[in-house]
Structures are given as C-alpha cells and as structure tokens.
Amino acid sequence: MPTGAQQCCAPTSVKGLVETIRTIAWMKEMARQARAESRIIGLVPTMGALHEGHTSLIARAKQQCSPLIASIFVNPKQFGPNEDFAKYPRRFESDSEKLKQAGVDALFAPEAAEIYPKDFSTYVHVEGLSERLEGKSRPGHFRGVTTVVMKLLQIVQPHFAYFGRKDAQQARLITQMARDLNLDSEIVMCPIVREADGLALSSRNAYLNSEERKAATILYRALDRARSELAAGVRDALQLQSVLHRAIGAERLAAVDYAEIVDAESFEPVVRITRACYVLLAAFIGKMRLIDNMYVETKSPGFDELMFHL
Ligand code: PAF
C-alpha cells in the first residue's frame, strides 16, 4: 500500500464496474506486487469511449497477460488548440462496465493533474517520424502521444503493451521510442477492427451524422480499390495515389488530407512497391477528419504475390 499522503484515493471497487485506480502511487504499488509474484503484466492504453477495436486489444492481451490493466486518460497534450479535446466523448461508467465484462483486472484512470502536475516540463519526442503525415497535419500531436505513453509505461511497467494498427504511425513511433529508450515493455500491434460495411472503428465515428456515416466508408472503399490494383500487378505509387484520390473525390462529403504509400519502417514515401509498406489515408468527412490504412507485405521474393492487411 502506498504510504503517507499517497494513501488517499485508494482503488474503488463497485459492483459491475472494474476496479479503478486514480493515483500513480497506487498503480505502481499494484504493478509492483504483480511483478513480485512473477506475473505477466499487460497494458491497454486508451482515451475511453471504448468500442470493439479496444475490446479486441483486450482479448488479445488476455491471451498473454494477467493482470491486465487498461488505462483511460483523455490526454490534453495530444490535442491541438483547434481540436476536439473539450468535446472528446467521455463515458466513464459504460467504459468501466465494458472493461469489467472484457475481463480487465484494473483500470488506471488518473486526473490530468496527476499525470501533468503544475511544474511538469519533460517531453518525449521521436524525431523525424513524428513530423510526417499525421504529425504534419497535427503539429505537436505525437509529442503528446509519446510523452503520455512513456509515462504510462513507466508507471505500470507492463511486459506487453497493446496498440491498434488503425493508428499505424502512432504504433510505429511507440515501437521506435521503446527501442531507442531501452524500455522493457514489448509493443504489440493488433489488427484494425471494422464495421460490416468496412468503416474502421474509431471513437470519433460517434461524431458523424447518418449521411456522413454512410460517406465515411469511402476510406475503406478507396483502400479496397488500391488493393485490387495491387493484386492486378500495379506497383507504381503515383498510380495508386491517383486511384485513391479519384475514389475519394467521387464522394461529395469527402476531401483528402493525404493519400500516401510509405515504407512500413521509415514511413517515407515509396516510388514503387518492392517492400512492406502502408497505404495511408486521412480524409475529412464533413468537418470530421478520419484515418485508415492497409498494410501490404509479401512472402514471395520480388513482391509478386502480395498479402493485404486491411
Ligand atoms: O490511441 C489512443 O487512444 C491514444 O493516442 C493513446 C495511445 C491512448 C495515448 O493517449
């Protein structure tokens, strides 16, 4: 048990809800006990508004870890001044029920002042990778992400931490950070979960009205067109980009932010598809900006036969 002043805010246990830890001291203590018992700790970091994408991370994590910790923290430092921090969906009670049902052992849900006290002044920044694509469209975003993820990894010190491939650049950055800073946590990237019509699950889909919701499937449909072109033998990145632009341009409510084919490691644009890459899309549907991607790899030398992860 944490000592002195830190004894306050002990974890709360309410029937039907997951045990909730509010302070860093209690979270560290729980993790310390689990390590002392040689247990394998898993962490699923989230910003709440949980959907099946999150529960798929939890299901994957449960295969490897016990205890499994989820975190909910709407991280102010990863939102730009004109972004949706204030209105980001917050659904603590229903999220807590979902976590309980999914078999999460404890929820770490600190207040912002717990994570960022007044004199907070240290940031983690992954150079280069953070400036491209999402980083270019959302300046400062990745600095906020890597800083908070670093803090969560430091506090919980999980053996495994799970992230969705929907945010492929984020997952790549976090893997780079863990490698560069010699963290003991293994970063596990999990597949995208989609609605029946192909729309990738995202907490931000909740903002779409019914017309926009229909239009939003254009991201998946555009990626699927790129898949057909690649399967038919197209390897030229410019040709694929124009397929993506044409597909999205045909949807009245959609506007492309970027449509790029990038190397899966460096996230630098490629000219021809000759190695593992991502087809990345960011598009506005009305006012809402959505992202999606397809991971392309091959098992055959020469990249003749491709494998698509959509
Ligand atoms: O992907 C998210 O939900 C957030 O960026 C993360 C990783 C929880 C950090 O705040």
Residues whose N, C-alpha, C, O or C-beta is under 5 A from the ligand:
A	BS01	PAF	P45 T46 M47 F73 N75 V145 V148
